[in-house]
Amino acid sequence: MKNKKIAIIGAGPAGLFCAHELLQNSVENTSITIFDKGKSIDERINNLPCSKGAPCNNCQPCNVLCGFGGSGMVNDGKLIFTSKFGGNLQDVFSEHDFNHFLNRIRDSYLKLCDSSNGWTHPANFDDWFDKAANCGFELLKASFFHLGSDRTVILLRRLYEQLKDKVQFRLNTSVVDLDYNHNKFSVTLEDSVEVFDYVIVAPGRFGNSWLNKTCISKYLSYDVSPLDIGLRLEFPAEITKSIASDLYEFKLKTTSKFGDTTRNFCFNDRGHVCIENNNGVVTTNGYSNSSYDSKYSNMAILVSINPKKPFKHANEYLYGIAKLANYLSGDCDIVGQKAIDFIIGKRSTELLHRDDLQISAFPGNFSMILPYRVYEAISEFLIKLERFLPGILSNDSVLYGTEIKTYSQRLQVGPGLQTKLSKLYIIGDGSGLTRGLVQASMSGLIVGEELGYSLNKEEN
Ligand SMILES: Cc1cc2nc3c(=O)[nH]c(=O)nc-3n(C[C@H](O)[C@H](O)[C@H](O)COP(=O)(O)OP(=O)(O)OC[C@H]3O[C@@H](n4cnc5c(N)ncnc54)[C@H](O)[C@@H]3O)c2cc1C
């Protein structure tokens, strides 16, 4: 049988676990190439000034989001093994198949991490649940495995060691375009064109604009799912000490007066607020190390809004809002506002002066940036939160923003995540079907298994 060539675009968790699974299926006569526009692990770690408190220096591509490990590399490494959050793969697979793949990806992570030290199981959940209900929240339940940003890097190094001899890594290499002709794919790079039999597209949220201009405009269709817009709240870690020790990551949900769901997301106990640069649009995020080295904790507060037809430009809308914050904050890119000022709509004129502030933010007013319904929903959430966690609206609590999540373009896929173009697969957060490490990695594993199976069948 002729040699088959597989291209994977994106070396994030989705692309890496796809390659890992293809190799588990001992696919013979097959070459696997992974393209990523970003750098190697070491080059990324050595070029992250924003993680040390310096302003974003506009690395192109952003070292927080791009390169070996994808945006998964310098992140918090919170693994949530559930169908309740982290994506929508449960809508595409039967419950049985979803749980099968979920268990497989959990086993792969635990094996790579070589330790079961990191599980957090909720304690006193019923008490917290009742307290949350009294304050107008629904509290969701889940068990987490917390790698921490530092251990994520160790895991990725192990993954690299396992793949490096069998997979061709083409880092610092942007895929510019993709075309399908005569049953083959032409992958256009900056200085050449290469031909492949199968292409697995895994560009993450960062690759959304590229995806729109290339694959989507030519070959794919998508539906718009609700848009998540919000801010990141940072506060003294003492305030959430008790709930963090019982539940570790707590997830609260409520409905705003406009009927939008507002929730907290990505809680980082004694962690750091960080920034990400999406092709020049700077937004916030957060992470924590497993060594817990900050006096502050943080979490995102996100509002889900659902614009109706003919609305189509989900990502452009979100980036448009994020750009307003960038325009207003000058060289800082990020706006900060004390939470107590936010509630009364007053501009903050100064933020906290402390040694360990990890990002550079300009004191401002989010009423100049956020849509009214989003502003109001966050305000309502904060007032309820103060009842649930007294002190969280102290003088030391700051909102940073904006925080946007560009996973609302949900691509139409068939069984096994194959697109309507045979031999073209789409996985990870770029597909709009996943929105976290576990489901992104799981989507890669699924395609690796499916494709491995069909290649082996062809072989025999
Ligand atoms: C700071 C931070 C903290 C986070 N914390 C958590 C957490 O604790 N738990 C959790 O579950 N999730 C977390 N996430 C989200 C998680 O990282 C993502 O859901 C996950 O990485 C998505 O995986 P992916 O493979 O789909 O895409 P990505 O990880 O984004 O990887 C995509 C890769 O594709 C490359 N690429 C894009 N376009 C091209 C192109 N045209 N040519 C070549 N290469 C291209 C990019 O360079 C990138 O490396 C966090 C994210 C961030 C940024």
The ligand as an SDF file (V2000), in Angstrom:
LIG
                    3D

 53 58  0  0  0  0  0  0  0  0999 V2000
   -4.2370   31.0900   30.3840 C   0  0  0  0  0  0  0  0  0  0  0  0
   -5.1510   29.9460   30.0730 C   0  0  0  0  0  0  0  0  0  0  0  0
   -5.5790   29.1120   31.1090 C   0  0  0  0  0  0  0  0  0  0  0  0
   -6.4050   28.0130   30.8290 C   0  0  0  0  0  0  0  0  0  0  0  0
   -6.7210   27.1420   31.8480 N   0  0  0  0  0  0  0  0  0  0  0  0
   -7.4110   26.0100   31.5630 C   0  0  0  0  0  0  0  0  0  0  0  0
   -7.6560   25.0240   32.5760 C   0  0  0  0  0  0  0  0  0  0  0  0
   -7.2020   25.1310   33.7070 O   0  0  0  0  0  0  0  0  0  0  0  0
   -8.3940   23.9340   32.2550 N   0  0  0  0  0  0  0  0  0  0  0  0
   -8.8970   23.7480   30.9910 C   0  0  0  0  0  0  0  0  0  0  0  0
   -9.5660   22.7330   30.7680 O   0  0  0  0  0  0  0  0  0  0  0  0
   -8.6560   24.6500   30.0000 N   0  0  0  0  0  0  0  0  0  0  0  0
   -7.9300   25.7650   30.2500 C   0  0  0  0  0  0  0  0  0  0  0  0
   -7.6710   26.6690   29.2430 N   0  0  0  0  0  0  0  0  0  0  0  0
   -8.2110   26.3910   27.8960 C   0  0  0  0  0  0  0  0  0  0  0  0
   -7.3610   25.3300   27.1750 C   0  0  0  0  0  0  0  0  0  0  0  0
   -6.0250   25.7100   27.1780 O   0  0  0  0  0  0  0  0  0  0  0  0
   -7.8930   25.1680   25.7550 C   0  0  0  0  0  0  0  0  0  0  0  0
   -9.2420   24.7650   25.8400 O   0  0  0  0  0  0  0  0  0  0  0  0
   -7.1130   24.1010   24.9800 C   0  0  0  0  0  0  0  0  0  0  0  0
   -5.7500   24.4030   24.9460 O   0  0  0  0  0  0  0  0  0  0  0  0
   -7.6480   23.9810   23.5480 C   0  0  0  0  0  0  0  0  0  0  0  0
   -6.8520   23.0610   22.8550 O   0  0  0  0  0  0  0  0  0  0  0  0
   -6.7070   23.0920   21.2620 P   0  0  0  0  0  0  0  0  0  0  0  0
   -5.7020   22.0450   20.9320 O   0  0  0  0  0  0  0  0  0  0  0  0
   -8.0330   23.0370   20.6390 O   0  0  0  0  0  0  0  0  0  0  0  0
   -6.1280   24.5320   20.8890 O   0  0  0  0  0  0  0  0  0  0  0  0
   -4.8660   25.3270   21.3810 P   0  0  0  0  0  0  0  0  0  0  0  0
   -4.3350   24.7860   22.6570 O   0  0  0  0  0  0  0  0  0  0  0  0
   -5.2410   26.7490   21.3390 O   0  0  0  0  0  0  0  0  0  0  0  0
   -3.7580   25.0240   20.2520 O   0  0  0  0  0  0  0  0  0  0  0  0
   -3.9140   25.4710   18.9200 C   0  0  0  0  0  0  0  0  0  0  0  0
   -2.5310   25.5890   18.2630 C   0  0  0  0  0  0  0  0  0  0  0  0
   -2.7400   25.8290   16.8660 O   0  0  0  0  0  0  0  0  0  0  0  0
   -1.7360   26.7100   16.3960 C   0  0  0  0  0  0  0  0  0  0  0  0
   -2.2310   27.3740   15.1610 N   0  0  0  0  0  0  0  0  0  0  0  0
   -3.3580   28.1140   15.0150 C   0  0  0  0  0  0  0  0  0  0  0  0
   -3.5060   28.5010   13.7370 N   0  0  0  0  0  0  0  0  0  0  0  0
   -2.4310   28.0060   13.0620 C   0  0  0  0  0  0  0  0  0  0  0  0
   -1.9960   28.0840   11.6920 C   0  0  0  0  0  0  0  0  0  0  0  0
   -2.6970   28.7400   10.7520 N   0  0  0  0  0  0  0  0  0  0  0  0
   -0.8360   27.4780   11.3440 N   0  0  0  0  0  0  0  0  0  0  0  0
   -0.0950   26.7940   12.2700 C   0  0  0  0  0  0  0  0  0  0  0  0
   -0.4590   26.7030   13.5800 N   0  0  0  0  0  0  0  0  0  0  0  0
   -1.6190   27.2880   13.9610 C   0  0  0  0  0  0  0  0  0  0  0  0
   -1.5340   27.6890   17.5480 C   0  0  0  0  0  0  0  0  0  0  0  0
   -0.2340   28.2430   17.4580 O   0  0  0  0  0  0  0  0  0  0  0  0
   -1.7130   26.7690   18.7780 C   0  0  0  0  0  0  0  0  0  0  0  0
   -0.4700   26.3060   19.2610 O   0  0  0  0  0  0  0  0  0  0  0  0
   -6.8560   27.7740   29.4930 C   0  0  0  0  0  0  0  0  0  0  0  0
   -6.4450   28.6240   28.4500 C   0  0  0  0  0  0  0  0  0  0  0  0
   -5.5980   29.6970   28.7270 C   0  0  0  0  0  0  0  0  0  0  0  0
   -5.1680   30.5850   27.5800 C   0  0  0  0  0  0  0  0  0  0  0  0
  1  2  1  0
  2  3  1  0
  2 52  2  0
  3  4  2  0
  4  5  1  0
  4 50  1  0
  5  6  2  0
  6  7  1  0
  6 13  1  0
  7  8  2  0
  7  9  1  0
  9 10  1  0
 10 11  2  0
 10 12  1  0
 12 13  2  0
 13 14  1  0
 14 15  1  0
 14 50  1  0
 15 16  1  0
 16 17  1  0
 16 18  1  0
 18 19  1  0
 18 20  1  0
 20 21  1  0
 20 22  1  0
 22 23  1  0
 23 24  1  0
 24 25  2  0
 24 26  1  0
 24 27  1  0
 27 28  1  0
 28 29  2  0
 28 30  1  0
 28 31  1  0
 31 32  1  0
 32 33  1  0
 33 34  1  0
 33 48  1  0
 34 35  1  0
 35 36  1  0
 35 46  1  0
 36 37  1  0
 36 45  1  0
 37 38  2  0
 38 39  1  0
 39 40  1  0
 39 45  2  0
 40 41  1  0
 40 42  2  0
 42 43  1  0
 43 44  2  0
 44 45  1  0
 46 47  1  0
 46 48  1  0
 48 49  1  0
 50 51  2  0
 51 52  1  0
 52 53  1  0
M  END
$$$$
